Structures are given as structure tokens and as C-alpha cells.
Amino acid sequence: MKRSERLHALSEALRRSGTRGVTAAGLAAQFGVSLRTVKRDIDALENSGLPVWARPGPGGGYGMLVQGNLPPITLSPAQAVALLAAVTAAADAPFADLAAAGVRKILDVLDPATRVHAGELAQRIWVDNEAAGPRTVRSALEQGLADQRVVRIRYVSAEGEETTRDVEPMIFAATGGHWYLIGWCRLRGAIRWFRTSRVLSARTTNDACTGHHVDEIGPPPATAGPLQAGN
């Protein structure tokens, strides 16, 4: 997870902790970083103007003052549950952690009656997800695509062959119930599809991609296409 994304997620964790607060150790475990990194990130949030509070001593921790919350948002219970269902059912999707944090932020500022009705409706929707891959792997793949930098992956094929490859990320694609990273594989000298659940480890390098374009992959199927961010 990039630091900018971690800072955003950290601010959400502090906001959600309310008056209870959350310990530095809890935050470190949640984001997979050291206590020193957590304290440095907290300082960065405070310096940016967020109303962060700290409570020292046993049982202490960090939190965010109420005025740091969003204003009320108007959604119907069905709209709220639709958002929650979408992100819950796609836990292995790219940037899923950020989407889940955004939805939680929205749900937290709904009016009380809507939040109660949404909670009741949510109990009538069940989701059974396979465990998503390691957060460190998904973060590296996401960062490589977003920043257009080469990702070094350790990958195991369907036949069980394990290889280490440098890949230039081009797109994420979902098909057949699985997510894939499609990119230019420097080992094979060609475009390859990598099922993200088969990526054993990944690291974003400082090597910039060489400019392979999405058009090289070919047109998507008639039933597929890129996400639409708006009208």
C-alpha cells in the first residue's frame, strides 16, 4: 500500500474509532507496518490539519475529533446495502480495501434511521468469498499499474511451474470468477495473463514501463469493458 493510501486509510481508522480510540499497536498490526511508522504517519495527519487526538498511558491510543467527520449523506437503505454488497462480494478486486473504506465512511454518516434499516437489510444478504491474496501482493500490483512501473512477481502456473518475472502492468481484468493482471512479461517477451491468486509475492520496482498500450491486448469481449467513472 502506498503511503498516501495508507494515510487515507489510517485517517478512516481513526475516525471510526470514535471516542474509544485505537492503539498504535493495533494500527501497526492492521496496516502491517512498524510502531515507528504509525507514529510518523499520525504526525503527518496532524500536520495536515486533521483533528487527531492522542491519549497517553495504559489503555491510551489515538482517535479523531467529531468535527473531522463527513456531513450527512442522503442514500436509501437499498442504495447503502448495494454499495456494501458490491465491495464485500469483490474483496479480491483491485483497490478493494480503498473501496471498502469509502463505503464504511458513507455508511457511518447516514442518518440513524437509514443506518438501522440498512443494517436490517444487510442481514438478508450473504456473501461467501474465497480468501483474497496477501495484502502486500495486491498492493504491489495496484501500485505498479497506477504508477506504470515494472512489478517483479513470483508466479505459479496452473501446472505448478514457479517462475520469477518482471511484468509491465497494463490492465486488471475480471473473467470467469477470477481477477487477472495482464501485462508485458519481459521473461517471455509477450503479453501474458497472470491470475492474481497465483502470484506468490510481488514487489514494485523503480523501473518504468516501456509504454505498451492497452490496444495491444485486443478488444474486450462484447460483454466486458472498462469501468465507467461517470456519465
N, C-alpha and C positions, 0 to 999 in steps of 0.2 A: 504494500500500500504506500503510495507516495505521501510525502509529509503533508502536503496541502490537503489531501483526502483524509489523512489521519487527524489533522487538526479539526476539520469539519466534523468528523465522526466523534472526536473527543468532546467537542462543544455540545453535541447532541446527547452524549452520555451524561455530561454534567447537568444539562438542562433537565433530563429525565429523572435524575436522581433526586430532584426537589430539595426539600429541607433535610432529607436523610443524608445526602451526600454520598460519596463513594471514595474508597481509599485509593491511594496511589498504587498499592499492590494489586488491587482489583483492576484498575485501569491498565496496569502493565500486563497483567495476565490476559485481559480482553483483547489488547492490541498487539500482543507478542513483542513487547519492547521492554527495555530496562526501566527501573525506577528513575534513573537519572534522565532518561529521555522523556518520561512522563512529566517530570518536574520542569524540564526545559520547555515542553510543549505548553504546559499550564502558564508559564511565564509569558510565552508568545501570545496566548489568547488574552491574557490580562493586558499586555502592552497594546493589543489591537483594539482595546476598548470594551471587551466583553465583561459583564459584571460577575466575575468569578469570585467566590469566597473560599477561604481556607479555614479549617478548624483543626488546630494542633492537638497533639496528645493522643492517648489511647481512645479508640473509637472515633477519632477525627477523620478528616478527609477533605474532599473538595466538592463544590456544587456551584450552581449558578442562581443568581437572584431572579425573582419572578419577573422583573421588568425586562429580562432578556428573552422572554417568550414571544412567540408569534402572536399577532392579533387573531381574533376568531375567524374561522374559515367556514363557509356555508357549503355543506355537502349533505345529500340524503344518506340514510343508513345503508341503502343498497350501493350507492357510489363509494362510500367508505369501505365497505366489505369487498367490493370489486377490486379496489386498489390493493387491499390486504391479500386477497386471494391470488392476485396476479403475481405479486412478489414472492409469496410463500410457495407457490407452485413452480417458481422458476429460480430456486435457490442456487442452482449451478450456472445461471446465466451470467454473462459479463456484467460487471459493475452491480451485481445483485445486492451486495452489502450496502452500497450507497443508496440504492432504490429503497431498500427496507428501512434505512434510517430516515429517508424522506417521508415515507408513508407513516412511520411512527410519529414523526413530527406533526404531520397533518392530523392524525387521529387524536393526539394529545390536546389539540386546541379546538376540537369540535365542541359545540355546546353540550352540556351534560346529558340532555335528553337524547340527542342524536347518538352520543357515545354509548349510552346504555342500550339503545335499540340496535346499534351496530354490533355491540358485543353479543347480544342475544342471537342475532342473525348469523354471526360468525361461528357460533357453536353448531350450526347446521351445515357447515362446510368442512369436510375432512380432506386433508392432503397427506399423502404418503410419499415422501421424497427419498430417493437414494442419497446417501451422504455425499455432499459436494466435495470436490478435491481440496487439498490443503490450501489455506488462505494465501500462503506465501507463493504457491504456484499461480493461482489465479491473479494475484496482484502483479506478478511479473509479466504475465501475458497481457493483462489490461494496460499496464504501463508501456510495454513495448509497442502495442498498437496505437495508443494515444499519442505517444511521443515519436513514433516511427523510428524506433531503434531495434537493433537486432536482439533477439532473445535466444539464449543458449539453453536448450532443453535436453533432458534425459527422457527418452521416449521408449515405450514398449509397444510393439505392434500386436495385432490380433494373434499372430503366430508365436508370440512370446519373445521375438528378437528385440534386444535392447540396444539402442544407439544414442550417441550424443550428437546433436545437430545444432547448427546456427541457422535460425529462421528469421526471415524478414516478414513480420506480420502484415497481412493485407486486410482480412476481414474475419469476424466471427460469424459462424453460420449455425443455425439450429435445424436439424432434419432427423427424422426417424427417432425422435425422443432423445437425441444427444446433441451436445454442443461441440463444435469443431473450430480450431484455429486454422485458417487457410493462409498459407504464406509461401514465399520463395525459400525453398530448402537449399542451402548452399552445399550441403553434402551431396545431394542428388542433382543439383543444377536444374531444378524444375519446381513447378508449383506442386505442393503437397497438402493434403488434408490431415490434420492431427486432432484426433479425438481428445478433448481436454482431460477427460477422466483417465487417459492413459499416459499423461505427462507426469512423470515421477518427480521431477524437480525442474525448476526454471529460474533463470537469472537474466535480468535486463542488462545488457552491456551498454557501453558508451559508443558503440559502432552504429552510425546512422544507416538507415535503409537506403538502398541504391535507386529507389524510385519506381519499383514495379507497381503497375496500376491495376485497380480492381477489374478493368475491362479484360485483362489478360486471363482472368478466371473463366470468362464466358458469361453469357446471360443467365440469370437465375431461372429456376423453373417457373412455370406460369402461376403456380400457387405461392410463390415466395417473392420476397423483395425487401428492400431496406426499411428500417424503422422510419416512421413519419413523426417528426418532432412537432409539427403544427400544420395548419392549413396554408 
